[in-house]
Amino acid sequence: MPTTGEKPGKGTYICKSCGQSVTLDDHTDTLPPCPKCNGTEYR
């Protein structure tokens, strides 16, 4: 499961805490904390 600070690649990641989606547009983008709840784990 990807977490904040990792570079998991392009795609859309869903916060495990609140369901907010975060989209990374480039394989070098770093996964940020969730913009809604500040969660750090995604699926």
KOLGU-4560 file (N, C-alpha, C; in nm, 3 decimals, padded with zeros to 5 digits):
<recs>
<n_xx: 00.084 n_yy: -00.117 n_zz: 00.000 ca_xx: 00.000 ca_yy: 00.000 ca_zz: 00.000 c_xx: 00.089 c_yy: 00.124 c_zz: 00.000 mol: A seq: 1 type: MET>
<n_xx: 00.064 n_yy: 00.218 n_zz: -00.091 ca_xx: 00.146 ca_yy: 00.338 ca_zz: -00.099 c_xx: 00.121 c_yy: 00.431 c_zz: 00.020 mol: A seq: 2 type: PRO>
<n_xx: 00.226 n_yy: 00.499 n_zz: 00.064 ca_xx: 00.214 ca_yy: 00.594 ca_zz: 00.174 c_xx: 00.277 c_yy: 00.727 c_zz: 00.135 mol: A seq: 3 type: THR>
<n_xx: 00.243 n_yy: 00.831 n_zz: 00.210 ca_xx: 00.296 ca_yy: 00.965 ca_zz: 00.186 c_xx: 00.448 c_yy: 00.962 c_zz: 00.178 mol: A seq: 4 type: THR>
<n_xx: 00.502 n_yy: 01.035 n_zz: 00.079 ca_xx: 00.647 ca_yy: 01.043 ca_zz: 00.061 c_xx: 00.700 c_yy: 00.946 c_zz: -00.043 mol: A seq: 5 type: GLY>
<n_xx: 00.622 n_yy: 00.845 n_zz: -00.079 ca_xx: 00.666 ca_yy: 00.749 ca_zz: -00.179 c_xx: 00.636 c_yy: 00.802 c_zz: -00.320 mol: A seq: 6 type: GLU>
<n_xx: 00.699 n_yy: 00.740 n_zz: -00.418 ca_xx: 00.675 ca_yy: 00.771 ca_zz: -00.560 c_xx: 00.619 c_yy: 00.645 c_zz: -00.626 mol: A seq: 7 type: LYS>
<n_xx: 00.489 n_yy: 00.619 n_zz: -00.606 ca_xx: 00.431 ca_yy: 00.493 ca_zz: -00.655 c_xx: 00.401 c_yy: 00.490 c_zz: -00.804 mol: A seq: 8 type: PRO>
<n_xx: 00.418 n_yy: 00.603 n_zz: -00.874 ca_xx: 00.391 ca_yy: 00.606 ca_zz: -01.017 c_xx: 00.262 c_yy: 00.678 c_zz: -01.049 mol: A seq: 9 type: GLY>
<n_xx: 00.239 n_yy: 00.695 n_zz: -01.180 ca_xx: 00.119 ca_yy: 00.765 ca_zz: -01.226 c_xx: -00.006 c_yy: 00.688 c_zz: -01.187 mol: A seq: 10 type: LYS>
<n_xx: -00.113 n_yy: 00.763 n_zz: -01.156 ca_xx: -00.239 ca_yy: 00.698 ca_zz: -01.125 c_xx: -00.316 c_yy: 00.775 c_zz: -01.020 mol: A seq: 11 type: GLY>
<n_xx: -00.431 n_yy: 00.720 n_zz: -00.984 ca_xx: -00.516 ca_yy: 00.779 ca_zz: -00.882 c_xx: -00.511 c_yy: 00.691 c_zz: -00.758 mol: A seq: 12 type: THR>
<n_xx: -00.489 n_yy: 00.754 n_zz: -00.645 ca_xx: -00.477 ca_yy: 00.683 ca_zz: -00.518 c_xx: -00.588 c_yy: 00.733 c_zz: -00.426 mol: A seq: 13 type: TYR>
<n_xx: -00.648 n_yy: 00.640 n_zz: -00.350 ca_xx: -00.762 ca_yy: 00.671 ca_zz: -00.263 c_xx: -00.716 c_yy: 00.662 c_zz: -00.117 mol: A seq: 14 type: ILE>
<n_xx: -00.741 n_yy: 00.769 n_zz: -00.040 ca_xx: -00.704 ca_yy: 00.771 ca_zz: 00.101 c_xx: -00.782 c_yy: 00.663 c_zz: 00.176 mol: A seq: 15 type: CYS>
<n_xx: -00.711 n_yy: 00.583 n_zz: 00.256 ca_xx: -00.776 ca_yy: 00.477 ca_zz: 00.332 c_xx: -00.862 c_yy: 00.532 c_zz: 00.445 mol: A seq: 16 type: LYS>
<n_xx: -00.832 n_yy: 00.654 n_zz: 00.492 ca_xx: -00.907 ca_yy: 00.711 ca_zz: 00.605 c_xx: -01.039 c_yy: 00.773 c_zz: 00.563 mol: A seq: 17 type: SER>
<n_xx: -01.037 n_yy: 00.854 n_zz: 00.455 ca_xx: -01.159 ca_yy: 00.930 ca_zz: 00.421 c_xx: -01.211 c_yy: 00.908 c_zz: 00.280 mol: A seq: 18 type: CYS>
<n_xx: -01.133 n_yy: 00.842 n_zz: 00.193 ca_xx: -01.181 ca_yy: 00.814 ca_zz: 00.057 c_xx: -01.148 c_yy: 00.922 c_zz: -00.045 mol: A seq: 19 type: GLY>
<n_xx: -01.078 n_yy: 01.027 n_zz: -00.004 ca_xx: -01.038 ca_yy: 01.133 ca_zz: -00.096 c_xx: -00.940 c_yy: 01.077 c_zz: -00.199 mol: A seq: 20 type: GLN>
<n_xx: -00.957 n_yy: 01.116 n_zz: -00.325 ca_xx: -00.865 ca_yy: 01.068 ca_zz: -00.428 c_xx: -00.756 c_yy: 01.171 c_zz: -00.455 mol: A seq: 21 type: SER>
<n_xx: -00.637 n_yy: 01.119 n_zz: -00.484 ca_xx: -00.522 ca_yy: 01.202 ca_zz: -00.520 c_xx: -00.467 c_yy: 01.144 c_zz: -00.649 mol: A seq: 22 type: VAL>
<n_xx: -00.450 n_yy: 01.228 n_zz: -00.751 ca_xx: -00.399 ca_yy: 01.182 ca_zz: -00.879 c_xx: -00.256 c_yy: 01.231 c_zz: -00.899 mol: A seq: 23 type: THR>
<n_xx: -00.169 n_yy: 01.138 n_zz: -00.935 ca_xx: -00.031 ca_yy: 01.172 ca_zz: -00.969 c_xx: -00.019 c_yy: 01.165 c_zz: -01.121 mol: A seq: 24 type: LEU>
<n_xx: 00.034 n_yy: 01.272 n_zz: -01.181 ca_xx: 00.042 ca_yy: 01.282 ca_zz: -01.327 c_xx: 00.174 c_yy: 01.235 c_zz: -01.386 mol: A seq: 25 type: ASP>
<n_xx: 00.273 n_yy: 01.213 n_zz: -01.300 ca_xx: 00.406 ca_yy: 01.177 ca_zz: -01.350 c_xx: 00.467 c_yy: 01.071 c_zz: -01.259 mol: A seq: 26 type: ASP>
<n_xx: 00.552 n_yy: 00.985 n_zz: -01.313 ca_xx: 00.611 ca_yy: 00.878 ca_zz: -01.232 c_xx: 00.711 c_yy: 00.932 c_zz: -01.130 mol: A seq: 27 type: HIS>
<n_xx: 00.749 n_yy: 01.061 n_zz: -01.140 ca_xx: 00.841 ca_yy: 01.120 ca_zz: -01.042 c_xx: 00.768 c_yy: 01.197 c_zz: -00.932 mol: A seq: 28 type: THR>
<n_xx: 00.634 n_yy: 01.207 n_zz: -00.940 ca_xx: 00.558 ca_yy: 01.278 ca_zz: -00.837 c_xx: 00.561 c_yy: 01.202 c_zz: -00.705 mol: A seq: 29 type: ASP>
<n_xx: 00.569 n_yy: 01.277 n_zz: -00.596 ca_xx: 00.568 ca_yy: 01.219 ca_zz: -00.461 c_xx: 00.427 c_yy: 01.226 c_zz: -00.405 mol: A seq: 30 type: THR>
<n_xx: 00.383 n_yy: 01.118 n_zz: -00.343 ca_xx: 00.248 ca_yy: 01.112 ca_zz: -00.286 c_xx: 00.241 c_yy: 01.204 c_zz: -00.164 mol: A seq: 31 type: LEU>
<n_xx: 00.150 n_yy: 01.303 n_zz: -00.167 ca_xx: 00.139 ca_yy: 01.397 ca_zz: -00.055 c_xx: 00.050 c_yy: 01.343 c_zz: 00.055 mol: A seq: 32 type: PRO>
<n_xx: 00.048 n_yy: 01.409 n_zz: 00.172 ca_xx: -00.054 ca_yy: 01.374 ca_zz: 00.271 c_xx: -00.191 c_yy: 01.404 c_zz: 00.209 mol: A seq: 33 type: PRO>
<n_xx: -00.294 n_yy: 01.333 n_zz: 00.253 ca_xx: -00.429 ca_yy: 01.355 ca_zz: 00.201 c_xx: -00.468 c_yy: 01.502 c_zz: 00.221 mol: A seq: 34 type: CYS>
<n_xx: -00.516 n_yy: 01.568 n_zz: 00.112 ca_xx: -00.555 ca_yy: 01.708 ca_zz: 00.124 c_xx: -00.680 c_yy: 01.731 c_zz: 00.209 mol: A seq: 35 type: PRO>
<n_xx: -00.757 n_yy: 01.626 n_zz: 00.232 ca_xx: -00.881 ca_yy: 01.640 ca_zz: 00.308 c_xx: -00.862 c_yy: 01.610 c_zz: 00.458 mol: A seq: 36 type: LYS>
<n_xx: -00.795 n_yy: 01.498 n_zz: 00.488 ca_xx: -00.785 ca_yy: 01.456 ca_zz: 00.629 c_xx: -00.641 c_yy: 01.444 c_zz: 00.680 mol: A seq: 37 type: CYS>
<n_xx: -00.543 n_yy: 01.471 n_zz: 00.590 ca_xx: -00.401 ca_yy: 01.461 ca_zz: 00.625 c_xx: -00.356 c_yy: 01.316 c_zz: 00.648 mol: A seq: 38 type: ASN>
<n_xx: -00.436 n_yy: 01.220 n_zz: 00.598 ca_xx: -00.400 ca_yy: 01.078 ca_zz: 00.610 c_xx: -00.275 c_yy: 01.047 c_zz: 00.529 mol: A seq: 39 type: GLY>
<n_xx: -00.210 n_yy: 00.936 n_zz: 00.558 ca_xx: -00.085 ca_yy: 00.901 ca_zz: 00.492 c_xx: -00.088 c_yy: 00.767 c_zz: 00.420 mol: A seq: 40 type: THR>
<n_xx: -00.198 n_yy: 00.692 n_zz: 00.428 ca_xx: -00.204 ca_yy: 00.561 ca_zz: 00.362 c_xx: -00.310 c_yy: 00.563 c_zz: 00.252 mol: A seq: 41 type: GLU>
<n_xx: -00.271 n_yy: 00.506 n_zz: 00.138 ca_xx: -00.359 ca_yy: 00.503 ca_zz: 00.020 c_xx: -00.376 c_yy: 00.362 c_zz: -00.031 mol: A seq: 42 type: TYR>
<n_xx: -00.478 n_yy: 00.345 n_zz: -00.114 ca_xx: -00.500 ca_yy: 00.216 ca_zz: -00.182 c_xx: -00.523 c_yy: 00.245 c_zz: -00.329 mol: A seq: 43 type: ARG>
</recs>
